């Protein structure tokens, strides 16, 4: 955390130590994306990341708002009216219509119920009505009428960059409910204001004069002297063809595409086309790049991702020139450094969230991959698509009027004024930022407010967490519902035979209700004292843990045993589903007890509340160990059911999948190496990771370079001997000449693997 600014450190503390919902913003280049990655890596909370668009979700490593909450693509009216269509072409939904056709599968319901932190990235694009729809769905699924259903929400974005998109016909209706369409105009934010944190330190620019101009432009305070500073860089006759390495920033897609296509056409030489490797689910609408990448030698390109390798040879927005091309190889030259590198393919993952059945933690599941060269033609780009990029040199085409904020976005892409060229003078008209956004920015919290709020909210978080962990109302109610459901059963139905078992378990749970309420009252009194005695609170919590755990643990075991029995009973599918829903709540109650014990230990010992201090193997293996015990009991108590011919393949019960304990996210190459150590073949690894064989072989080139794998582990000795002879006189940067000389004797993968062994 040493490298983080004070505001960034406060953000991390608010995430880990409180339930406060936040808005995190900052000028371009202040490190919002870096902080997002740090939060995901270090928080102890069950975290889900969403964004308003597919591309933004992909870049943030999450899913779209609409897919997680299963929202229809329609405007949302924050009322209960039944009539959802006010116009022939524009669709409107309301709370009533969402409720009527609301359907969500068990996996998504489970993710939303277990979620503790929701991160919304690129929030400038999130419409107020969509946020109110999200809030409605969170409250409904979690059965909790607090804002966002009691989930802590972190909104990240710069409101002076990409605004929300609303059609005029939609706004004619929505304006009756909203003052504006930014996320902070939503009813939920108006009623429950967010803590506003702004990152101040700019990492992209170091030129104080440039930073001042950008700040003034951002705040609608641009002066004539600022314009003089900028307009000294006006060069209307600037020849982009003679000045390599400059990218043109323009306001319209058609113009950027036209410049790129014409510039490519003007180059002599053969055109090469490259296409992505697609595996699994990866719809075209979320492609991070054009499906077809057309290049020629001499083409000006830029990288669209940072180099993940140790060498860090390029960054998102770095410009280069195509040096050579072949079917399976692209070399890019950086003129200023006089260096040429081979472009490696990049892997984008389409994920969905699920719940680990053993730990009840939110996990990511890769459902598809898109593997492509992370480059694109870069003679021109729109201001909109330049968001998040950094350029050393750029020519700004401001001949057409800017929308609010676009002038700021365009100029802030540059590291310094040295690389700026204006193709026309900047004028005062048409470059102002949105007044509503500037008004909302006045809510920014000072460091004094952040410090006082953190202290107060941490104390509140600790108390609320402990009260929640010792509250068993939800699971008791679920048992009550189960017992009541037997009244609707016929006396001789298969389910009715289990009536007495359910009543006995329910009685055990209800016996805990009164002691639980008394202990919560005691906790409340202890925490609200002027000087809470943490050592005494810890002592009382340990005693309460021992008291409640014994009964809850017994009920978990009996419930898991009953589920094993019902799995092998016919015509009780609905009963089985009732029991599995109950199991989730029952195990969560036990895991919450373990969380309570660990949390009070962390605080009493004066440690920081974060993932590395909270992780225990005890909670992660609880259900696994319990299933082992249940299996032993089942063999003894239900031997007759084990002997029966039970056809798993035709059963409507899902087979339990093997789950891995949650671990820090590894690099894609580390994941491949771990599977290789498990003696999986290259094809098996590719299938499991939803990647192609070629991508996995590219990983092995890296692993050979890193000396984690030997070339002889991949290729037979006779092939290595042949390659050794072929490479004897090899001195080129490109493998194309060798491939051309030896034809089908060697594959591209074999050449790459051998080249890696030389490095």
C-alpha positions in Angstrom: 0.0 0.0 0.0 3.1 2.3 0.2 2.7 3.4 -3.5 -0.9 4.5 -3.0 -2.1 8.1 -2.3 -3.9 9.0 0.9 -7.3 9.0 -0.9 -6.5 5.5 -2.3 -5.6 4.2 1.1 -8.8 5.6 2.6 -10.8 3.9 -0.2 -9.3 0.5 0.7 -10.0 1.0 4.4 -13.6 2.0 3.7 -14.0 -1.1 1.6 -12.6 -3.5 4.1 -13.6 -1.9 7.4 -17.1 -0.4 6.7 -20.3 -1.0 4.8 -20.3 2.6 3.4 -21.1 2.9 -0.2 -18.6 5.1 -2.1 -18.1 7.1 -5.3 -14.5 7.0 -6.4 -13.5 9.4 -9.0 -10.4 11.2 -10.3 -9.0 13.1 -13.3 -7.6 11.1 -16.2 -4.3 9.5 -15.2 -4.9 9.4 -11.5 -4.8 5.6 -11.2 -8.5 4.5 -10.8 -7.9 1.3 -12.7 -4.8 0.4 -10.7 -6.8 1.0 -7.5 -9.6 -1.2 -8.7 -7.2 -4.1 -9.2 -5.7 -3.5 -5.7 -9.2 -3.6 -4.2 -10.1 -6.9 -5.9 -6.8 -8.4 -4.9 -7.0 -7.5 -1.2 -10.6 -7.3 -0.1 -12.0 -10.1 2.2 -15.5 -9.5 0.9 -17.5 -11.5 -1.6 -17.0 -9.2 -4.6 -18.8 -8.8 -7.9 -17.7 -6.4 -10.7 -20.2 -4.9 -13.2 -20.1 -2.2 -15.9 -22.8 -0.6 -18.1 -21.4 -2.1 -21.4 -19.9 -5.4 -22.5 -16.5 -3.9 -23.5 -16.3 -2.0 -20.2 -17.2 -5.1 -18.2 -14.6 -7.1 -20.1 -11.9 -4.5 -19.4 -12.8 -4.5 -15.7 -12.9 -8.3 -15.4 -16.6 -8.4 -14.7 -20.0 -8.8 -16.3 -22.6 -6.3 -17.5 -25.2 -4.8 -15.3 -28.0 -6.2 -17.4 -26.7 -9.7 -17.4 -26.1 -10.0 -13.6 -29.5 -8.5 -12.7 -31.3 -9.9 -15.8 -32.7 -6.5 -16.7 -34.5 -6.1 -20.0 -33.1 -3.5 -22.4 -35.7 -0.8 -21.6 -36.0 2.4 -19.7 -37.1 1.9 -16.1 -39.8 4.0 -14.3 -39.4 4.0 -10.5 -43.1 3.2 -9.8 -45.5 0.3 -9.6 -47.6 1.1 -12.8 -48.6 -1.9 -14.8 -48.6 -0.1 -18.2 -45.0 -0.6 -19.4 -45.2 0.7 -23.0 -45.8 4.4 -23.5 -44.7 4.5 -27.1 -44.7 2.2 -30.1 -40.9 2.3 -30.4 -39.7 2.9 -26.8 -40.2 0.2 -24.2 -40.6 1.1 -20.5 -40.5 -1.2 -17.4 -41.6 -0.5 -13.9 -41.3 -2.3 -10.5 -44.6 -4.1 -11.3 -43.6 -5.3 -14.8 -40.1 -6.4 -13.6 -41.8 -8.4 -10.8 -44.3 -10.0 -13.2 -41.7 -11.4 -15.6 -38.9 -11.6 -13.1 -37.1 -14.9 -13.5 -33.6 -15.6 -12.2 -31.7 -18.9 -12.1 -30.5 -20.4 -8.8 -26.9 -19.6 -9.5 -27.5 -15.8 -10.0 -29.8 -15.7 -7.0 -27.1 -17.3 -4.9 -24.4 -14.9 -6.2 -26.6 -11.9 -5.4 -27.6 -13.2 -1.9 -23.9 -13.9 -1.0 -22.5 -10.7 -2.5 -21.0 -8.3 0.0 -19.4 -5.7 -2.3 -20.6 -4.6 -5.7 -18.2 -2.6 -7.8 -19.7 -0.6 -10.7 -16.9 0.5 -13.1 -17.2 3.2 -15.8 -20.2 4.6 -13.8 -20.3 7.8 -15.9 -22.2 5.7 -18.5 -24.7 4.3 -16.0 -28.1 5.8 -16.3 -30.1 6.9 -13.2 -33.1 4.7 -14.2 -30.9 1.6 -14.6 -29.3 2.1 -11.2 -32.8 2.3 -9.6 -33.7 -0.9 -11.4 -30.5 -2.5 -10.0 -31.5 -1.3 -6.5 -35.0 -2.8 -6.9 -33.6 -6.2 -8.0 -31.0 -6.3 -5.1 -33.7 -5.5 -2.5 -36.1 -8.1 -4.1 -33.6 -11.0 -4.4 -32.0 -10.4 -1.0 -35.3 -9.7 0.7 -33.8 -6.7 2.3 -35.3 -3.2 2.0 -32.1 -1.3 2.8 -30.4 0.6 -0.1 -28.9 -1.9 -2.6 -30.4 -4.7 -0.5 -27.7 -4.1 2.2 -24.8 -4.5 -0.2 -21.9 -2.1 -0.1 -21.5 -0.5 -3.5 -18.3 1.1 -4.9 -19.0 3.3 -8.0 -15.8 4.1 -10.0 -15.5 6.6 -12.9 -14.9 10.1 -14.2 -18.2 11.8 -14.8 -16.5 14.3 -17.1 -15.6 11.6 -19.6 -18.3 9.3 -21.1 -21.9 10.4 -20.3 -25.0 8.1 -20.2 -26.9 7.7 -23.5 -30.6 8.5 -23.5 -32.9 8.7 -26.5 -35.0 11.9 -26.7 -38.3 9.8 -26.7 -37.2 8.1 -23.5 -36.2 11.4 -21.8 -39.6 12.9 -22.6 -41.1 10.3 -20.1 -38.1 9.9 -17.7 -37.9 13.7 -17.1 -41.1 13.4 -15.1 -39.2 11.2 -12.6 -35.5 12.4 -12.8 -33.7 15.8 -12.8 -31.0 14.3 -15.0 -29.7 10.9 -16.3 -26.3 10.6 -14.4 -26.2 7.8 -11.9 -26.3 10.4 -9.0 -29.8 11.5 -10.2 -31.2 8.1 -9.3 -33.7 7.9 -6.5 -31.6 5.5 -4.4 -28.6 7.9 -4.4 -30.7 11.0 -3.8 -32.2 9.2 -0.7 -28.9 7.6 0.4 -25.9 9.9 -0.6 -22.6 8.3 -1.3 -19.2 9.2 0.3 -17.4 11.0 -2.4 -13.6 10.3 -2.7 -11.5 11.9 -5.4 -8.0 10.7 -6.4 -5.9 13.9 -6.8 -2.4 12.8 -7.7 -1.9 12.7 -11.5 0.6 10.0 -12.7 0.2 10.5 -16.5 1.4 14.2 -16.7 4.2 15.8 -14.8 4.2 19.2 -16.6 2.7 21.7 -14.1 1.6 24.1 -16.8 -0.2 21.4 -18.7 -1.8 20.0 -15.5 -3.1 23.5 -14.7 -4.6 23.9 -18.2 -6.3 20.5 -17.9 -7.7 21.3 -14.5 -9.2 24.6 -15.6 -10.6 23.0 -18.7 -12.2 20.3 -16.6 -13.8 22.8 -14.2 -15.1 25.2 -16.9 -12.6 27.8 -15.8 -10.5 28.0 -18.9 -8.8 31.4 -19.3 -7.5 33.3 -22.3 -4.0 32.6 -21.1 -4.8 28.8 -21.1 -6.0 29.1 -24.7 -2.8 30.9 -25.6 -0.8 28.0 -24.1 -2.7 25.5 -26.1 -3.0 27.4 -29.4 0.7 27.8 -29.7 0.6 24.2 -30.8 -1.7 24.8 -33.7 -0.3 23.5 -37.0 -3.1 23.4 -39.6 -0.8 22.2 -42.4 0.8 19.4 -40.2 1.7 16.5 -42.5 0.9 13.2 -40.6 2.5 11.1 -43.3 5.9 12.9 -42.9 5.6 12.9 -39.1 5.4 9.3 -38.0 4.2 8.3 -34.6 1.4 10.8 -34.3 -2.2 9.6 -33.8 -5.2 11.8 -34.9 -7.9 12.2 -32.2 -11.2 13.0 -33.9 -14.8 13.2 -32.7 -16.5 10.9 -35.2 -16.1 7.1 -35.9 -16.5 7.5 -39.7 -13.7 10.0 -39.9 -11.3 7.9 -37.8 -12.1 4.8 -39.8 -11.7 6.7 -43.1 -8.2 8.0 -42.1 -7.1 4.5 -41.0 -8.4 2.7 -44.1 -7.0 5.3 -46.5 -3.6 5.3 -44.8 -3.5 1.5 -45.0 -4.5 1.6 -48.7 -1.8 4.1 -49.5 0.9 1.7 -48.3 2.5 -0.5 -50.9 2.9 -4.2 -50.3 0.8 -7.2 -49.5 -2.2 -7.0 -47.1 -2.4 -9.6 -44.3 -5.5 -10.4 -42.3 -5.6 -12.0 -38.8 -8.6 -13.3 -36.9 -9.3 -14.1 -33.3 -9.2 -17.6 -31.7 -12.6 -18.1 -30.1 -13.5 -20.8 -27.6 -16.7 -21.2 -25.7 -19.2 -18.3 -25.2 -17.9 -15.0 -26.5 -20.6 -13.0 -28.4 -19.5 -10.6 -31.1 -21.1 -7.7 -29.3 -18.4 -7.8 -26.6 -15.4 -8.3 -28.9 -12.6 -6.1 -27.5 -11.2 -5.6 -31.0 -12.5 -5.9 -34.6 -12.8 -9.5 -35.5 -10.6 -8.9 -38.6 -7.3 -7.2 -38.2 -5.9 -6.1 -41.6 -2.2 -5.0 -41.7 0.6 -4.1 -44.0 4.3 -3.6 -43.5 4.7 0.1 -42.5 1.3 0.4 -40.9 1.1 2.6 -37.8 -0.4 0.6 -34.9 -0.9 1.0 -31.2 -1.2 -1.6 -28.4 -4.5 -1.8 -26.6 -3.3 -3.7 -23.5 -0.3 -3.5 -21.2 2.5 -6.0 -21.6 1.9 -8.7 -18.9 5.5 -10.0 -19.2 8.4 -9.0 -17.0 10.0 -7.0 -19.8 7.1 -4.5 -20.0 8.0 -3.7 -23.6 4.7 -1.9 -24.4 1.7 -0.3 -22.7 -1.9 0.5 -23.5 -1.7 3.2 -26.2 2.0 2.7 -27.2 2.6 3.4 -30.9 4.7 1.3 -33.2 5.2 0.5 -36.9 4.7 -2.9 -38.5 8.2 -4.2 -39.3 7.3 -7.6 -40.9 4.3 -9.9 -41.3 3.7 -13.5 -42.0 0.9 -16.0 -41.4 1.8 -16.6 -37.8 4.1 -13.7 -36.9 3.9 -10.0 -36.4 7.0 -7.9 -35.7 6.6 -4.3 -34.5 9.3 -1.6 -34.6 9.5 1.3 -32.1 11.5 4.0 -34.0 12.3 6.1 -31.0 13.9 3.2 -29.1 15.2 1.5 -32.3 13.8 -1.7 -31.0 11.8 -4.5 -32.7 9.6 -7.0 -30.8 7.3 -9.9 -31.8 3.7 -9.3 -30.8 2.3 -12.0 -28.6 -1.4 -12.7 -28.5 -3.5 -11.6 -25.6 -6.3 -13.5 -23.9 -9.6 -11.9 -23.0 -12.0 -13.9 -20.8 -15.8 -13.8 -20.7 -16.7 -14.8 -17.2 -19.8 -15.4 -15.1 -20.1 -15.5 -11.3 -21.0 -18.6 -9.2 -21.0 -19.6 -5.6 -18.5 -22.1 -4.2 -20.7 -24.7 -2.6 -18.2 -25.4 0.2 -17.2 -21.9 1.2 -20.2 -19.9 0.0 -17.7 -17.5 -1.6 -18.3 -15.7 -4.9 -16.0 -17.1 -7.6 -15.4 -16.4 -11.3 -16.0 -19.1 -14.0 -14.5 -18.6 -17.5 -17.2 -19.4 -20.1 -15.3 -18.2 -23.2 -12.1 -16.7 -24.4 -11.1 -14.3 -27.2 -7.4 -14.6 -28.2 -6.0 -12.0 -30.6 -3.0 -9.7 -31.2 -3.6 -6.7 -28.9 -3.0 -4.1 -31.6 -5.1 -1.9 -33.9 -4.5 0.6 -36.7 -3.5 3.9 -35.2 -3.3 6.7 -37.7 -6.6 7.9 -36.1 -8.9 7.1 -33.2 -12.1 8.7 -31.8 -11.9 10.6 -28.5 -14.5 8.2 -27.1 -12.3 5.1 -27.8 -9.2 6.8 -26.6 -10.5 6.7 -23.0 -7.9 5.1 -20.7 -5.1 5.3 -23.3 -1.9 7.3 -22.9 -0.1 8.9 -26.0 3.3 10.5 -26.3 2.3 12.2 -29.6 -1.2 13.2 -30.8 -2.8 15.5 -33.4 -6.2 16.8 -32.2 -8.8 17.4 -34.9 -11.2 19.9 -33.3 -12.7 21.3 -36.5 -16.1 19.9 -35.3 -17.8 20.9 -32.1 -16.9 18.9 -29.0 -19.5 17.5 -26.7 -19.1 18.5 -23.0 -15.9 17.0 -21.6 -14.5 15.8 -24.9 -11.9 18.5 -25.1 -10.7 17.5 -21.7 -10.7 13.8 -22.5 -8.7 14.4 -25.8 -6.0 16.6 -24.2 -5.6 14.5 -21.1 -4.6 11.5 -23.2 -1.2 13.1 -23.7 1.8 12.8 -21.4 2.9 16.4 -22.1 2.4 19.4 -24.3 5.6 18.4 -26.2 3.7 15.8 -28.1 0.6 18.0 -28.9 -0.4 19.2 -32.3 -3.7 21.1 -32.9 -5.0 20.9 -36.4 -7.2 23.9 -35.7 -7.3 26.5 -32.9 -9.3 25.6 -29.7 -12.1 28.1 -29.2 -14.2 28.8 -26.0 -17.5 27.6 -27.5 -18.6 24.0 -27.3 -16.0 22.7 -24.8 -17.6 23.2 -21.5 -18.1 20.4 -19.0 -21.6 19.4 -17.7 -22.8 21.8 -15.0 -24.7 19.0 -13.2 -21.5 17.0 -12.9 -19.5 20.0 -11.6 -22.3 20.6 -9.1 -22.2 17.0 -7.9 -18.4 17.3 -7.5 -18.9 19.8 -4.7 -19.8 16.8 -2.5 -16.1 15.7 -2.5 -15.0 14.7 1.0 -12.1 16.4 2.7 -9.4 14.4 4.4 -10.8 15.5 7.8 -14.3 14.2 6.8 -12.8 10.9 5.6 -10.8 10.3 8.8 -13.8 11.1 11.1 -16.2 9.0 8.9 -13.8 6.0 8.7 -13.5 5.9 12.5 -17.2 6.1 13.0 -18.2 3.7 10.2 -15.5 1.1 11.2 -17.0 0.9 14.7 -20.5 0.6 13.1 -19.3 -2.1 10.7 -17.8 -4.2 13.4 -21.0 -4.1 15.5 -23.3 -4.7 12.5 -21.2 -7.6 11.3 -21.1 -9.3 14.7 -24.9 -8.8 15.1 -25.5 -10.3 11.7 -23.2 -13.3 12.3 -25.1 -14.2 15.5 -28.6 -13.7 13.9 -30.3 -16.9 12.8 -33.7 -15.5 11.9 -33.4 -16.3 8.2 -32.5 -20.0 8.6 -35.1 -20.5 11.4 -37.8 -19.0 9.1 -36.7 -21.4 6.3 -37.1 -24.3 8.6 -40.5 -23.0 9.6 -41.5 -22.8 5.9 -40.4 -26.4 5.4 -42.4 -27.7 8.3 -45.5 -25.8 7.2 -45.1 -27.2 3.7 -45.9 -30.7 4.9 -49.5 -29.7 5.6 -50.1 -29.6 1.9 -48.8 -33.1 1.4 -50.9 -36.2 1.1 -50.5 -38.6 4.0 -48.8 -41.3 1.9 -46.7 -39.0 -0.4 -42.9 -39.7 -0.5 -42.2 -36.4 1.1 -44.6 -36.8 4.1 -42.4 -39.7 5.5 -39.9 -37.0 6.5 -42.3 -34.9 8.5 -41.0 -35.8 11.9 -37.4 -35.4 11.0 -38.1 -31.8 9.8 -40.0 -31.0 13.0 -37.2 -32.2 15.2 -34.6 -30.1 13.3 -36.9 -27.1 13.5 -37.3 -27.5 17.3 -33.5 -27.6 17.7 -33.2 -24.3 15.6 -36.1 -22.5 17.4 -34.3 -23.3 20.7 -31.5 -21.1 19.6 -33.8 -18.1 18.7 -34.2 -16.6 22.2 -30.5 -17.1 23.3 -29.5 -15.6 20.0 -31.6 -12.5 20.5 -30.4 -12.0 24.1 -26.7 -12.3 22.9 -27.3 -9.8 20.1 -28.8 -7.4 22.7 -25.7 -7.9 24.9 -23.4 -7.3 22.0 -25.2 -4.1 21.1 -24.8 -2.8 24.6 -21.1 -3.7 24.7 -20.4 -2.0 21.4 -22.3 1.2 22.1 -20.5 1.8 25.4 -18.3 4.9 25.4 -15.2 2.7 25.4 -16.0 -0.8 24.2 -13.9 -3.5 26.0 -12.7 -5.5 23.0 -11.0 -8.2 25.2 -14.3 -8.8 27.1 -16.3 -8.8 23.8 -13.9 -11.4 22.4 -14.3 -13.6 25.5 -18.2 -13.4 25.2 -18.1 -14.1 21.4 -15.9 -17.2 21.9 -18.3 -18.5 24.6 -21.3 -17.8 22.3 -19.5 -19.5 19.4 -19.1 -22.7 21.5 -22.7 -22.6 22.6 -24.3 -22.1 19.1 -21.8 -24.0 17.0 -22.6 -27.4 18.6 -26.3 -27.3 17.7 -25.8 -25.7 14.2 -23.1 -28.2 13.4 -25.4 -31.1 14.3 -28.2 -29.8 12.2 -25.8 -29.3 9.2 -24.7 -32.9 9.5 -28.3 -34.3 9.7 -29.4 -32.1 6.8 -26.6 -33.3 4.6 -27.4 -36.8 5.5 -31.0 -36.3 4.6 -30.0 -34.8 1.3 -28.0 -37.9 0.5 -31.0 -40.0 1.3 -33.4 -37.9 -0.8 -31.0 -38.0 -3.7 -31.8 -41.7 -4.0 -35.5 -41.3 -3.6 -37.8 -41.0 -6.6 -40.6 -38.4 -7.1 -39.3 -35.9 -4.5 -37.5 -33.4 -6.8 -39.3 -30.4 -5.2 -38.4 -31.6 -1.7 -34.8 -32.1 -2.7 -34.6 -28.4 -4.0 -36.2 -27.2 -0.7 -33.5 -29.0 1.2 -30.6 -27.7 -0.9 -31.9 -24.1 -0.5 -32.0 -24.8 3.3 -28.5 -26.2 3.2 -27.1 -22.9 1.8 -28.6 -20.9 4.7 -27.7 -23.5 7.3 -24.0 -23.7 6.2 -23.8 -20.0 5.9 -25.0 -19.7 9.5 -22.1 -21.9 10.6 -19.5 -20.1 8.4 -20.8 -16.8 9.8 -20.0 -18.0 13.3 -16.5 -18.7 12.2 -16.2 -15.3 10.6 -17.4 -13.7 13.8 -14.8 -15.5 15.9 -12.0 -14.5 13.4 -13.2 -10.9 13.0 -13.2 -10.1 16.8 -9.7 -11.7 17.0 -8.4 -9.4 14.3 -9.8 -6.3 15.9 -8.8 -7.2 19.5 -5.2 -7.9 18.3 -5.2 -4.5 16.6 -4.7 -6.0 13.1 -6.0 -4.5 9.8 -9.3 -5.9 8.5 -8.3 -7.3 5.1 -8.2 -10.6 3.2 -4.7 -11.8 4.3 -5.6 -11.5 8.0 -9.1 -13.0 7.6 -8.3 -16.1 5.6 -8.6 -19.4 7.5 -8.5 -23.0 6.3 -11.0 -23.9 9.0 -13.9 -22.3 7.1 -12.8 -23.3 3.6 -12.7 -27.0 4.5 -15.8 -27.1 6.9 -18.3 -28.5 4.4 -15.8 -30.9 2.8 -14.9 -32.4 6.1 -18.6 -32.6 7.0 -19.4 -34.4 3.7 -16.7 -37.0 4.6 -18.4 -37.6 8.0 -21.8 -37.8 6.3 -20.5 -40.4 3.7 -19.3 -42.6 6.6 -22.7 -42.4 8.4 -24.6 -43.0 5.2 -22.7 -46.2 4.5 -23.7 -47.5 7.9 -27.3 -46.2 8.2 -28.5 -46.5 4.6 -26.7 -49.5 3.2 -29.9 -50.7 1.5 -30.1 -47.5 -0.6 -26.5 -47.9 -1.6 -27.3 -51.4 -2.9 -30.2 -50.1 -5.1 -29.6 -49.6 -8.8 -29.7 -45.7 -8.9 -29.1 -44.3 -12.3 -27.2 -41.0 -11.9 -27.3 -40.2 -15.6 -31.1 -40.1 -15.8 -31.5 -38.4 -12.4 -32.7 -34.8 -12.2 -30.2 -34.1 -9.4 -27.0 -32.3 -10.3 -23.8 -34.2 -9.5 -21.6 -32.2 -7.1 -18.6 -30.8 -8.9 -15.2 -30.7 -7.4 -14.4 -27.3 -6.1 -11.0 -25.7 -5.5 -10.3 -23.6 -2.5 -10.2 -19.9 -3.3 -6.7 -18.6 -4.0 -5.1 -15.4 -5.3 -5.6 -14.9 -9.0 -2.7 -16.3 -11.0 -1.3 -15.3 -14.3 -2.5 -17.2 -17.4 0.9 -18.9 -17.7 1.0 -20.0 -14.1 -2.4 -21.6 -14.5 -1.2 -23.6 -17.5 2.0 -24.6 -15.6 -0.1 -25.9 -12.6 -2.2 -28.0 -14.8 0.9 -29.3 -16.6 2.3 -30.4 -13.2 -0.9 -32.4 -12.7 0.2 -34.4 -15.8 -2.5 -33.0 -18.1 -1.8 -33.1 -21.8 -1.6 -29.9 -23.9 -5.1 -30.7 -25.4 -6.5 -31.4 -21.9 -5.2 -28.1 -20.6 -6.6 -26.2 -23.6 -10.0 -27.9 -23.1 -10.1 -27.1 -19.4 -9.0 -23.5 -19.8 -11.3 -22.8 -22.8 -8.3 -21.9 -25.0 -6.8 -23.3 -28.2 -3.8 -25.7 -28.3 -1.8 -23.0 -30.0 -2.4 -20.5 -27.2 -1.3 -23.2 -24.6 1.8 -23.9 -26.7 2.6 -20.1 -26.6 2.4 -20.4 -22.8 5.0 -23.2 -23.0 7.3 -21.0 -25.0 7.3 -18.6 -22.0 7.7 -21.5 -19.5 10.7 -22.7 -21.4 12.2 -19.2 -21.3 11.5 -19.1 -17.6 13.3 -22.5 -17.2 10.2 -24.0 -15.6 9.8 -26.5 -18.4 12.4 -28.3 -20.6 12.1 -28.4 -24.4 12.5 -32.1 -24.2 9.3 -32.3 -22.1 7.3 -31.0 -25.1 9.2 -32.2 -28.2 10.8 -35.6 -29.0 14.7 -35.8 -29.2 14.8 -36.4 -32.9 12.7 -33.3 -33.6 15.0 -31.2 -31.3 18.1 -32.5 -33.2 16.5 -31.4 -36.5 15.7 -28.0 -35.1 19.2 -27.6 -33.7 20.6 -28.0 -37.3 18.1 -25.6 -38.7 18.8 -22.9 -36.2 22.6 -23.3 -36.6 22.9 -20.2 -38.8 19.7 -18.5 -37.6 20.4 -14.8 -36.7 17.2 -13.0 -37.8 14.5 -11.5 -35.4 11.8 -13.2 -37.5 11.1 -16.9 -37.8 9.4 -16.4 -41.2 12.6 -17.1 -43.1 13.1 -20.4 -41.3 9.5 -21.4 -41.8 9.8 -20.5 -45.5 13.0 -22.5 -45.9 11.9 -25.7 -44.2 8.1 -25.6 -45.1 6.1 -28.4 -43.4 9.2 -30.0 -41.8 8.6 -27.7 -38.7 5.3 -26.1 -37.4 5.3 -22.5 -36.2 4.8 -23.9 -32.7 7.9 -26.1 -32.9 10.0 -23.1 -34.2 8.8 -20.9 -31.4 9.4 -23.5 -28.7 13.0 -24.1 -29.9 13.6 -20.3 -30.2 12.4 -19.9 -26.6 15.0 -22.6 -25.4 17.8 -20.5 -27.0 16.7 -17.5 -24.9 
